[in-house]
């Protein structure tokens, strides 16, 4: 669990720089920030050691033949914590959040494509787990906001500073033969690479070479190719409360097909939206929003969101806490693991 921390101006500028390029060298970042390299390096390691900030490597599931699902689980009151504790430890889950009220939780799950089992074993396991009353899974079709970082943490650098951190890497192209090769060549070594970068997006080349069995030069080339192809990107994992936005809410929007383009384009410009995607299911758009308090959430619902045409119904829920964010847990949870006692073991791998 992240410790309480107050982010100063340098911290925020460093976080914004890492969001632009999570693997930029500290010397390069220091030059842009106008701070000593030693200070920037020490600042990042202090924040990461306190579990306040870290860089994680994330893979675009669609480009490696997998699917992402938004899963809502309804539990009995005595089972919610146990189910959450087990899901937290799975490598195929992220963004796990018990909701206010105590009996529901949401998470993101990565599964094989629908052409194989489409995640059926996990969903069946969940439904057979004692205390789980219902499971609803919606497939993410397309992310529409927040992929490049929530706007709340990407306002600290001026435009010239942002440009100075950008490498001349071409935008991913679906018709690019090199991009297609990068995706087609995904194998066990790439899985190990992705696993190491999910734990630490700034892991050094020597460590990654050991994990993958590649030479250092191969690791560098492979990371560059995967990034250029849009298969791999880096995210800054940080609690929005450190930026003064402690209230996190989830929204499920029922949007008519004719209104999808306009609604999703608007969501991509809303500063309150940390992430949004078009999904299957009753609600065709899912969004995570960050607010300072409940009054700010009301203002967003009654203002920016209400102004959008095509939204037929909105369901909202407050997040009670984040049990897991984008990357794997760095430290084991200290709470007991009741789901592993007696009959509550079906979710273990």
C-alpha positions as CSV (number, residue, x, y, z in Angstrom):
1,X,0.0,0.0,0.0
2,X,1.3,3.4,-0.9
3,X,2.4,5.6,2.0
4,X,1.0,9.1,2.5
5,X,3.1,11.7,0.7
6,X,2.9,15.3,-0.4
7,X,4.2,15.9,-3.9
8,X,6.1,19.1,-4.5
9,X,6.7,20.9,-7.8
10,X,9.8,18.8,-8.6
11,X,7.9,15.6,-7.9
12,X,5.1,16.6,-10.2
13,X,7.5,17.6,-13.0
14,X,9.4,14.3,-12.6
15,X,6.1,12.3,-12.8
16,X,5.1,14.2,-15.9
17,X,8.5,13.5,-17.5
18,X,8.2,9.8,-16.7
19,X,4.7,9.7,-18.2
20,X,6.1,11.1,-21.5
21,X,9.0,8.5,-21.5
22,X,9.1,6.1,-18.6
23,X,12.5,4.8,-19.6
24,X,14.2,8.2,-20.3
25,X,17.6,8.4,-18.5
26,X,17.7,10.4,-15.3
27,X,20.4,12.6,-16.9
28,X,18.1,13.5,-19.8
29,X,15.2,14.2,-17.4
30,X,17.4,16.2,-15.1
31,X,18.5,18.4,-18.1
32,X,14.9,19.1,-19.0
33,X,13.8,19.8,-15.4
34,X,16.8,22.0,-14.7
35,X,17.8,20.0,-11.6
36,X,20.9,18.0,-10.7
37,X,20.8,14.4,-11.9
38,X,21.6,13.1,-8.5
39,X,18.6,15.0,-7.0
40,X,16.3,13.6,-9.7
41,X,17.5,10.1,-9.3
42,X,17.3,10.2,-5.5
43,X,13.8,11.8,-5.7
44,X,12.4,9.0,-7.9
45,X,13.9,6.2,-5.8
46,X,12.5,7.8,-2.6
47,X,9.0,7.9,-4.1
48,X,9.2,4.4,-5.5
49,X,10.5,3.0,-2.2
50,X,7.6,4.6,-0.4
51,X,5.2,2.9,-3.0
52,X,4.0,6.4,-4.0
53,X,5.2,6.3,-7.6
54,X,6.5,3.7,-10.0
55,X,6.8,3.2,-13.8
56,X,5.2,0.1,-15.1
57,X,5.4,-1.5,-18.6
58,X,2.1,-2.3,-20.1
59,X,1.3,-4.4,-23.2
60,X,-1.6,-3.8,-25.7
61,X,-3.5,-7.0,-25.4
62,X,-5.1,-6.8,-28.8
63,X,-1.6,-6.7,-30.4
64,X,-0.5,-10.0,-28.8
65,X,-3.7,-12.0,-29.4
66,X,-5.4,-11.4,-26.0
67,X,-8.5,-9.7,-24.7
68,X,-9.1,-7.2,-21.8
69,X,-12.3,-7.5,-19.8
70,X,-14.0,-5.2,-17.3
71,X,-15.4,-7.5,-14.7
72,X,-18.0,-6.7,-12.1
73,X,-18.4,-9.2,-9.2
74,X,-21.2,-9.2,-6.8
75,X,-20.4,-10.9,-3.5
76,X,-21.9,-11.6,-0.2
77,X,-20.7,-9.2,2.5
78,X,-18.4,-11.8,4.1
79,X,-16.8,-12.8,0.9
80,X,-15.8,-9.5,-0.8
81,X,-12.5,-9.1,1.0
82,X,-11.5,-12.8,0.4
83,X,-12.3,-12.6,-3.3
84,X,-10.4,-9.3,-3.6
85,X,-7.3,-10.8,-1.8
86,X,-7.1,-13.7,-4.2
87,X,-7.6,-11.7,-7.4
88,X,-4.9,-9.2,-6.3
89,X,-2.3,-12.0,-6.5
90,X,-3.2,-13.1,-10.0
91,X,-0.9,-12.0,-12.8
92,X,-3.9,-11.6,-15.2
93,X,-5.8,-9.0,-13.1
94,X,-5.3,-5.2,-12.6
95,X,-7.2,-2.2,-11.4
96,X,-8.9,-4.1,-8.7
97,X,-11.3,-1.9,-6.7
98,X,-13.8,-2.9,-4.1
99,X,-16.7,-0.4,-4.4
100,X,-18.3,1.6,-1.6
101,X,-21.0,-0.5,0.0
102,X,-18.9,-3.5,0.6
103,X,-20.4,-6.2,-1.7
104,X,-19.2,-5.4,-5.2
105,X,-15.8,-5.1,-6.8
106,X,-14.5,-4.4,-10.3
107,X,-11.3,-5.4,-12.0
108,X,-9.6,-5.7,-15.3
109,X,-8.8,-9.2,-16.6
110,X,-6.6,-10.3,-19.5
111,X,-7.6,-13.6,-21.2
112,X,-6.8,-15.5,-24.4
113,X,-8.9,-14.4,-27.4
114,X,-12.4,-15.5,-28.0
115,X,-11.1,-17.9,-30.6
116,X,-9.7,-20.0,-27.7
117,X,-11.5,-20.2,-24.3
118,X,-12.0,-16.4,-24.1
119,X,-11.4,-16.5,-20.4
120,X,-14.2,-18.9,-19.7
121,X,-12.3,-20.9,-17.1
122,X,-11.7,-17.9,-14.9
123,X,-15.3,-16.6,-15.2
124,X,-16.6,-20.1,-14.4
125,X,-14.2,-20.3,-11.4
126,X,-15.5,-17.1,-10.1
127,X,-19.1,-18.2,-10.4
128,X,-18.3,-21.4,-8.5
129,X,-16.5,-19.5,-5.7
130,X,-18.4,-19.5,-2.4
131,X,-19.9,-16.0,-1.7
132,X,-19.8,-14.9,-5.3
133,X,-23.4,-14.1,-6.4
134,X,-22.9,-12.8,-9.9
135,X,-20.2,-12.0,-12.4
136,X,-20.7,-9.6,-15.4
137,X,-17.8,-9.3,-17.9
138,X,-17.6,-6.7,-20.6
139,X,-14.9,-6.9,-23.3
140,X,-12.9,-3.7,-23.9
141,X,-13.2,-2.9,-27.6
142,X,-11.3,0.3,-27.8
143,X,-9.7,2.7,-25.2
144,X,-10.7,6.3,-25.9
145,X,-9.2,8.3,-23.1
146,X,-6.4,8.2,-20.6
147,X,-4.0,5.9,-22.5
148,X,-1.3,8.6,-22.5
149,X,-1.8,9.4,-18.9
150,X,-4.5,11.2,-16.9
151,X,-4.5,14.9,-17.5
152,X,-4.3,15.5,-13.7
153,X,-0.7,14.5,-13.7
154,X,0.4,15.7,-17.1
155,X,0.3,19.5,-16.6
156,X,3.6,20.2,-14.9
157,X,5.8,20.6,-17.9
158,X,5.6,23.3,-20.5
159,X,5.3,22.3,-24.2
160,X,9.0,22.8,-25.1
161,X,10.0,20.7,-22.1
162,X,7.6,17.9,-23.2
163,X,9.0,18.1,-26.7
164,X,12.5,17.7,-25.4
165,X,11.6,14.4,-23.8
166,X,10.0,12.9,-26.9
167,X,12.0,10.5,-29.0
168,X,11.4,10.6,-32.7
169,X,9.5,7.3,-32.6
170,X,6.8,6.9,-35.3
171,X,3.2,6.5,-34.4
172,X,2.1,2.8,-34.5
173,X,0.7,1.8,-37.9
174,X,-1.4,-1.3,-38.5
175,X,-0.1,-1.6,-42.1
176,X,3.5,-1.3,-41.0
177,X,5.4,-4.7,-41.8
178,X,7.8,-4.1,-38.9
179,X,4.9,-3.6,-36.5
180,X,3.3,-6.7,-37.7
181,X,6.5,-8.6,-37.2
182,X,6.9,-7.2,-33.7
183,X,3.4,-8.6,-32.8
184,X,3.8,-11.9,-34.6
185,X,7.2,-12.6,-32.9
186,X,5.6,-12.4,-29.4
187,X,6.8,-15.5,-27.5
188,X,7.9,-16.7,-24.1
189,X,10.9,-14.4,-23.9
190,X,8.7,-11.4,-24.6
191,X,6.3,-12.6,-21.9
192,X,9.2,-12.7,-19.4
193,X,10.3,-9.2,-20.6
194,X,6.8,-7.9,-20.1
195,X,6.5,-9.4,-16.7
196,X,9.8,-7.8,-15.6
197,X,8.8,-4.4,-17.0
198,X,5.4,-4.7,-15.3
199,X,7.2,-5.0,-12.0
200,X,9.6,-2.2,-12.8
201,X,9.3,-0.3,-16.0
202,X,12.8,1.2,-15.4
203,X,14.6,-2.1,-14.9
204,X,18.1,-1.9,-16.3
205,X,19.1,-3.7,-19.4
206,X,21.4,-6.2,-17.7
207,X,18.5,-7.3,-15.5
208,X,16.2,-7.7,-18.5
209,X,18.9,-9.6,-20.4
210,X,19.1,-12.1,-17.5
211,X,15.3,-12.5,-17.4
212,X,14.9,-13.0,-21.2
213,X,18.1,-14.8,-22.0
214,X,18.9,-12.2,-24.7
215,X,22.0,-10.1,-25.1
216,X,21.9,-6.5,-23.9
217,X,21.8,-5.2,-27.5
218,X,18.9,-7.5,-28.3
219,X,17.0,-6.3,-25.3
220,X,17.4,-2.7,-26.4
221,X,16.4,-3.5,-30.0
222,X,13.4,-5.5,-28.9
223,X,12.1,-2.9,-26.5
224,X,12.5,-0.2,-29.2
225,X,10.6,-2.4,-31.8
226,X,7.8,-3.2,-29.4
227,X,7.4,0.5,-28.5
228,X,7.4,1.6,-32.1
229,X,4.8,-1.0,-33.0
230,X,2.5,0.1,-30.2
231,X,2.8,-3.2,-28.4
232,X,4.5,-1.9,-25.4
233,X,4.1,1.4,-23.5
234,X,4.9,2.8,-20.1
235,X,2.6,4.2,-17.5
236,X,3.2,6.1,-14.2
237,X,1.4,4.2,-11.4
238,X,0.5,6.8,-8.8
239,X,-2.5,7.4,-6.5
240,X,-4.5,10.4,-7.7
241,X,-5.0,11.4,-4.1
242,X,-1.4,12.7,-4.1
243,X,-2.6,15.3,-6.7
244,X,-5.5,16.4,-4.6
245,X,-8.1,14.1,-6.2
246,X,-9.0,11.5,-3.6
247,X,-12.4,10.6,-4.9
248,X,-12.5,7.9,-7.6
249,X,-15.7,7.0,-9.3
250,X,-16.6,4.5,-12.0
251,X,-19.2,5.3,-14.7
252,X,-21.1,3.0,-17.0
253,X,-22.8,5.0,-19.8
254,X,-25.5,3.6,-22.1
255,X,-24.7,5.4,-25.4
256,X,-26.6,5.0,-28.7
257,X,-24.3,3.7,-31.5
258,X,-24.8,7.0,-33.4
259,X,-23.5,9.0,-30.5
260,X,-20.4,6.9,-29.7
261,X,-18.0,9.0,-31.7
262,X,-19.1,12.3,-30.3
263,X,-19.3,11.0,-26.7
264,X,-15.9,9.3,-26.7
265,X,-14.2,12.3,-28.3
266,X,-15.6,14.5,-25.6
267,X,-14.5,12.2,-22.8
268,X,-11.0,12.2,-24.2
269,X,-11.0,16.0,-23.5
270,X,-12.5,16.0,-20.1
271,X,-9.9,16.6,-17.4
272,X,-11.8,14.5,-14.8
273,X,-11.6,11.4,-17.0
274,X,-8.6,9.2,-16.1
275,X,-9.6,6.4,-18.4
276,X,-12.5,5.5,-20.7
277,X,-13.2,2.7,-23.2
278,X,-15.9,1.4,-25.5
279,X,-17.1,-2.0,-24.2
280,X,-19.5,-4.7,-24.9
281,X,-22.5,-5.1,-22.6
282,X,-25.5,-3.0,-21.6
283,X,-23.3,0.0,-21.0
284,X,-21.3,0.7,-24.2
285,X,-18.9,3.1,-22.5
286,X,-16.9,2.7,-19.3
287,X,-15.1,5.6,-17.6
288,X,-12.9,6.2,-14.5
289,X,-13.1,9.7,-13.2
290,X,-11.0,11.5,-10.5
291,X,-12.6,14.3,-8.4
292,X,-11.7,16.4,-5.4
293,X,-14.9,15.5,-3.6
294,X,-18.6,14.5,-4.1
295,X,-19.6,18.0,-5.0
296,X,-17.1,18.0,-7.8
297,X,-18.4,14.6,-9.0
298,X,-21.9,16.1,-9.1
299,X,-20.7,19.1,-11.0
300,X,-19.1,16.7,-13.6
301,X,-22.2,14.6,-13.9
302,X,-24.6,17.5,-14.1
303,X,-22.3,19.6,-16.3
304,X,-19.8,18.1,-18.7
305,X,-21.5,14.7,-18.9
306,X,-25.1,16.0,-19.1
307,X,-24.2,18.2,-22.0
308,X,-23.3,15.2,-24.2
309,X,-26.1,14.0,-26.5
310,X,-26.7,10.3,-27.0
311,X,-26.3,9.2,-23.4
312,X,-29.4,7.4,-22.3
313,X,-28.5,6.2,-18.8
314,X,-25.6,6.6,-16.4
315,X,-24.7,4.2,-13.6
316,X,-22.1,5.4,-11.1
317,X,-20.2,3.9,-8.2
318,X,-17.6,5.2,-5.8
319,X,-14.4,3.3,-5.3
320,X,-13.8,2.3,-1.7
321,X,-10.1,1.6,-2.2
322,X,-7.7,0.4,-4.8
323,X,-6.5,-3.1,-4.0
324,X,-4.3,-3.1,-7.1
325,X,-3.5,-0.7,-9.9
326,X,-1.8,-1.2,-13.3
327,X,1.2,-3.2,-12.2
328,X,1.7,-6.2,-9.9
329,X,2.0,-5.6,-6.2
330,X,5.5,-4.9,-5.1
331,X,5.0,-6.2,-1.6
332,X,2.8,-9.0,-0.3
333,X,-0.4,-7.9,1.5
334,X,-0.1,-8.1,5.3
335,X,-3.8,-9.1,5.9
336,X,-4.8,-12.7,6.3
337,X,-5.8,-14.7,3.3
338,X,-9.1,-16.2,4.3
339,X,-9.9,-17.3,0.7
340,X,-7.2,-19.9,1.0
341,X,-8.7,-21.6,4.0
342,X,-11.2,-24.3,3.8
343,X,-13.6,-24.3,0.8
344,X,-12.7,-20.8,-0.4
345,X,-9.8,-21.9,-2.7
346,X,-11.2,-22.2,-6.2
347,X,-9.6,-19.0,-7.5
348,X,-6.0,-20.1,-6.7
349,X,-3.9,-21.0,-9.6
